[in-house]
């Protein structure tokens, strides 16, 4: 039995073969009603994609001169009070994504969505004008954020878990696994009184993977949770929260504190020497020039994986919100540092 061709489908549907091709590739340039009609008819006629022809098409597209690149958007959300570039992990996401995009013949650029100025329509016009079909959504300014936008014309992947309320493909560090590795390392080094100091807002950003991994290992290895989690602060320890933190450390006398790098200064401000008086370790240990023991989240690799995923979606012509979201979780690696004895 001969293979059903695009020309035969076009004749039955009374459209041009180019329209059939774009409809079968799920192009947003074809009206949704027309796409569904052509796709339904193609299925009825027994049309099957030829994987060899698909591979040839992708090969030819990769052979195009690299000075003519398709665009990808690194979508950030205003306000400007959230300078994402100052967060090393986020800057590394962009660096890794930019390099990988260039290797694949794409160009990645930051597109700012200013919600305070009602910029959704303007942003969509910019994306269309620049021929951008793939979007990497940067981490949101706040945890548990929501973002209303018409994603139907775009292939989209979000970085991390701060964006909620919409089904979305995601790429992130495997925070639960990272904390499991970190906690096991600390116990193997002889630490028994481990204190996790982590505000709920940050734990929520990682889908509670950090606290989940920590509590699982501590209970499995030690048979109890000797020190409760300290959550009595926001993104910084100051004012009343500093007094609470001082009282918490005096009461529980931890041998090692686990938290984000910005905790180091408040610990030292209270008169503790790291690592002589208390050790310190972080599940996000790569900071600006500090020699911290903990997990290197391999943030540049997260950016690379995001580009690999979103370009595969673009080339597969899969647009809009997925019915079954996928997650790619990148495992971090342990690194020794000066904050542990």
LINZIPE-V738487 format. One record per residue. N is the residue number from 1. RES is the residue in one letter. SS is DSSP state (h for helix, s for strand, l for the rest). NEAR is the number of other C-alpha atoms within 8 Angstrom. Layout:
n:N res:RES ss:SS near:NEAR
n:N res:RES ss:SS near:NEAR
This chain:
n:1 res:X ss:l near:2
n:2 res:X ss:l near:3
n:3 res:X ss:l near:6
n:4 res:X ss:l near:10
n:5 res:X ss:l near:7
n:6 res:X ss:h near:9
n:7 res:X ss:h near:8
n:8 res:X ss:h near:8
n:9 res:X ss:h near:15
n:10 res:X ss:h near:13
n:11 res:X ss:h near:9
n:12 res:X ss:h near:6
n:13 res:X ss:h near:8
n:14 res:X ss:l near:6
n:15 res:X ss:l near:8
n:16 res:X ss:l near:9
n:17 res:X ss:h near:10
n:18 res:X ss:h near:6
n:19 res:X ss:h near:10
n:20 res:X ss:h near:13
n:21 res:X ss:h near:9
n:22 res:X ss:h near:11
n:23 res:X ss:h near:14
n:24 res:X ss:h near:10
n:25 res:X ss:l near:9
n:26 res:X ss:l near:11
n:27 res:X ss:l near:10
n:28 res:X ss:l near:9
n:29 res:X ss:l near:5
n:30 res:X ss:l near:11
n:31 res:X ss:l near:7
n:32 res:X ss:h near:7
n:33 res:X ss:h near:6
n:34 res:X ss:h near:9
n:35 res:X ss:h near:12
n:36 res:X ss:h near:9
n:37 res:X ss:h near:8
n:38 res:X ss:h near:13
n:39 res:X ss:h near:10
n:40 res:X ss:h near:8
n:41 res:X ss:h near:10
n:42 res:X ss:h near:10
n:43 res:X ss:h near:9
n:44 res:X ss:h near:7
n:45 res:X ss:l near:8
n:46 res:X ss:l near:7
n:47 res:X ss:l near:10
n:48 res:X ss:l near:7
n:49 res:X ss:l near:5
n:50 res:X ss:l near:6
n:51 res:X ss:h near:6
n:52 res:X ss:h near:6
n:53 res:X ss:h near:7
n:54 res:X ss:h near:9
n:55 res:X ss:h near:8
n:56 res:X ss:h near:8
n:57 res:X ss:h near:8
n:58 res:X ss:h near:9
n:59 res:X ss:h near:8
n:60 res:X ss:h near:8
n:61 res:X ss:h near:7
n:62 res:X ss:h near:8
n:63 res:X ss:l near:6
n:64 res:X ss:l near:7
n:65 res:X ss:l near:5
n:66 res:X ss:l near:7
n:67 res:X ss:l near:4
n:68 res:X ss:l near:7
n:69 res:X ss:l near:8
n:70 res:X ss:s near:9
n:71 res:X ss:s near:13
n:72 res:X ss:s near:14
n:73 res:X ss:s near:13
n:74 res:X ss:s near:13
n:75 res:X ss:s near:12
n:76 res:X ss:s near:12
n:77 res:X ss:s near:11
n:78 res:X ss:l near:11
n:79 res:X ss:l near:7
n:80 res:X ss:l near:5
n:81 res:X ss:l near:5
n:82 res:X ss:l near:7
n:83 res:X ss:l near:7
n:84 res:X ss:h near:7
n:85 res:X ss:h near:7
n:86 res:X ss:h near:7
n:87 res:X ss:l near:8
n:88 res:X ss:h near:10
n:89 res:X ss:h near:9
n:90 res:X ss:h near:13
n:91 res:X ss:h near:11
n:92 res:X ss:h near:11
n:93 res:X ss:h near:14
n:94 res:X ss:h near:11
n:95 res:X ss:h near:10
n:96 res:X ss:h near:14
n:97 res:X ss:h near:16
n:98 res:X ss:h near:11
n:99 res:X ss:h near:9
n:100 res:X ss:h near:11
n:101 res:X ss:h near:14
n:102 res:X ss:h near:10
n:103 res:X ss:h near:7
n:104 res:X ss:l near:7
n:105 res:X ss:l near:11
n:106 res:X ss:s near:12
n:107 res:X ss:s near:11
n:108 res:X ss:s near:12
n:109 res:X ss:s near:8
n:110 res:X ss:s near:8
n:111 res:X ss:s near:9
n:112 res:X ss:s near:9
n:113 res:X ss:s near:11
n:114 res:X ss:l near:11
n:115 res:X ss:h near:9
n:116 res:X ss:h near:7
n:117 res:X ss:h near:5
n:118 res:X ss:l near:7
n:119 res:X ss:l near:10
n:120 res:X ss:h near:10
n:121 res:X ss:h near:7
n:122 res:X ss:h near:7
n:123 res:X ss:h near:11
n:124 res:X ss:h near:8
n:125 res:X ss:h near:8
n:126 res:X ss:h near:8
n:127 res:X ss:h near:11
n:128 res:X ss:h near:9
n:129 res:X ss:h near:7
n:130 res:X ss:l near:7
n:131 res:X ss:l near:8
n:132 res:X ss:s near:13
n:133 res:X ss:s near:12
n:134 res:X ss:s near:14
n:135 res:X ss:s near:14
n:136 res:X ss:s near:15
n:137 res:X ss:s near:11
n:138 res:X ss:l near:11
n:139 res:X ss:l near:12
n:140 res:X ss:l near:10
n:141 res:X ss:l near:7
n:142 res:X ss:l near:6
n:143 res:X ss:l near:12
n:144 res:X ss:l near:10
n:145 res:X ss:s near:11
n:146 res:X ss:l near:8
n:147 res:X ss:l near:7
n:148 res:X ss:l near:4
n:149 res:X ss:l near:5
n:150 res:X ss:l near:5
n:151 res:X ss:l near:10
n:152 res:X ss:l near:8
n:153 res:X ss:l near:10
n:154 res:X ss:l near:12
n:155 res:X ss:s near:15
n:156 res:X ss:s near:15
n:157 res:X ss:s near:14
n:158 res:X ss:s near:14
n:159 res:X ss:s near:12
n:160 res:X ss:l near:12
n:161 res:X ss:l near:14
n:162 res:X ss:l near:13
n:163 res:X ss:s near:14
n:164 res:X ss:l near:10
n:165 res:X ss:l near:7
n:166 res:X ss:l near:7
n:167 res:X ss:l near:10
n:168 res:X ss:l near:11
n:169 res:X ss:l near:11
n:170 res:X ss:s near:14
n:171 res:X ss:s near:15
n:172 res:X ss:s near:12
n:173 res:X ss:s near:14
n:174 res:X ss:l near:11
n:175 res:X ss:h near:12
n:176 res:X ss:h near:13
n:177 res:X ss:h near:10
n:178 res:X ss:h near:17
n:179 res:X ss:h near:14
n:180 res:X ss:h near:12
n:181 res:X ss:h near:9
n:182 res:X ss:h near:14
n:183 res:X ss:h near:12
n:184 res:X ss:h near:9
n:185 res:X ss:h near:8
n:186 res:X ss:h near:9
n:187 res:X ss:h near:9
n:188 res:X ss:h near:7
n:189 res:X ss:l near:6
n:190 res:X ss:l near:6
n:191 res:X ss:l near:10
n:192 res:X ss:l near:7
n:193 res:X ss:l near:10
n:194 res:X ss:s near:12
n:195 res:X ss:s near:13
n:196 res:X ss:s near:12
n:197 res:X ss:s near:10
n:198 res:X ss:l near:11
n:199 res:X ss:l near:12
n:200 res:X ss:h near:8
n:201 res:X ss:h near:9
n:202 res:X ss:h near:10
n:203 res:X ss:h near:13
n:204 res:X ss:h near:11
n:205 res:X ss:h near:12
n:206 res:X ss:l near:12
n:207 res:X ss:l near:7
n:208 res:X ss:l near:10
n:209 res:X ss:h near:13
n:210 res:X ss:h near:13
n:211 res:X ss:h near:11
n:212 res:X ss:h near:9
n:213 res:X ss:h near:15
n:214 res:X ss:h near:13
n:215 res:X ss:h near:9
n:216 res:X ss:h near:9
n:217 res:X ss:h near:11
n:218 res:X ss:h near:12
n:219 res:X ss:h near:10
n:220 res:X ss:h near:8
n:221 res:X ss:h near:6
n:222 res:X ss:h near:8
n:223 res:X ss:l near:7
n:224 res:X ss:l near:7
n:225 res:X ss:l near:9
n:226 res:X ss:l near:6
n:227 res:X ss:l near:9
n:228 res:X ss:l near:7
n:229 res:X ss:l near:8
n:230 res:X ss:s near:11
n:231 res:X ss:l near:8
n:232 res:X ss:l near:8
n:233 res:X ss:l near:8
n:234 res:X ss:l near:8
n:235 res:X ss:l near:7
n:236 res:X ss:l near:7
n:237 res:X ss:l near:11
n:238 res:X ss:l near:6
n:239 res:X ss:l near:6
n:240 res:X ss:h near:6
n:241 res:X ss:h near:10
n:242 res:X ss:h near:10
n:243 res:X ss:h near:8
n:244 res:X ss:h near:9
n:245 res:X ss:h near:11
n:246 res:X ss:h near:9
n:247 res:X ss:h near:8
n:248 res:X ss:h near:9
n:249 res:X ss:h near:9
n:250 res:X ss:h near:7
n:251 res:X ss:h near:6
n:252 res:X ss:h near:7
n:253 res:X ss:l near:7
n:254 res:X ss:l near:11
n:255 res:X ss:l near:12
n:256 res:X ss:s near:12
n:257 res:X ss:s near:13
n:258 res:X ss:s near:12
n:259 res:X ss:l near:12
n:260 res:X ss:l near:10
n:261 res:X ss:l near:10
n:262 res:X ss:l near:7
n:263 res:X ss:h near:10
n:264 res:X ss:h near:8
n:265 res:X ss:h near:7
n:266 res:X ss:h near:10
n:267 res:X ss:h near:9
n:268 res:X ss:h near:10
n:269 res:X ss:h near:7
n:270 res:X ss:l near:7
n:271 res:X ss:l near:6
n:272 res:X ss:l near:9
n:273 res:X ss:l near:8
n:274 res:X ss:l near:11
n:275 res:X ss:l near:11
n:276 res:X ss:l near:7
n:277 res:X ss:l near:8
n:278 res:X ss:l near:12
n:279 res:X ss:s near:13
n:280 res:X ss:s near:15
n:281 res:X ss:s near:15
n:282 res:X ss:s near:14
n:283 res:X ss:l near:16
n:284 res:X ss:l near:11
n:285 res:X ss:l near:14
n:286 res:X ss:l near:11
n:287 res:X ss:l near:9
n:288 res:X ss:l near:5
n:289 res:X ss:l near:4
n:290 res:X ss:l near:6
n:291 res:X ss:l near:7
n:292 res:X ss:l near:15
n:293 res:X ss:l near:15
n:294 res:X ss:s near:14
n:295 res:X ss:s near:15
n:296 res:X ss:s near:13
n:297 res:X ss:l near:14
n:298 res:X ss:l near:11
n:299 res:X ss:h near:13
n:300 res:X ss:h near:13
n:301 res:X ss:h near:10
n:302 res:X ss:h near:15
n:303 res:X ss:h near:15
n:304 res:X ss:h near:14
n:305 res:X ss:h near:11
n:306 res:X ss:h near:14
n:307 res:X ss:h near:12
n:308 res:X ss:h near:9
n:309 res:X ss:h near:9
n:310 res:X ss:h near:14
n:311 res:X ss:h near:9
n:312 res:X ss:h near:8
n:313 res:X ss:h near:12
n:314 res:X ss:h near:13
n:315 res:X ss:h near:8
n:316 res:X ss:l near:7
n:317 res:X ss:l near:10
n:318 res:X ss:l near:10
n:319 res:X ss:l near:15
n:320 res:X ss:l near:10
n:321 res:X ss:l near:10
n:322 res:X ss:l near:9
n:323 res:X ss:l near:5
n:324 res:X ss:l near:5
n:325 res:X ss:l near:9
n:326 res:X ss:l near:7
n:327 res:X ss:s near:8
n:328 res:X ss:s near:8
n:329 res:X ss:s near:8
n:330 res:X ss:s near:12
n:331 res:X ss:l near:11
n:332 res:X ss:l near:11
n:333 res:X ss:s near:9
n:334 res:X ss:s near:10
n:335 res:X ss:s near:8
n:336 res:X ss:l near:8
n:337 res:X ss:l near:9
n:338 res:X ss:l near:9
n:339 res:X ss:l near:12
n:340 res:X ss:l near:11
n:341 res:X ss:l near:6
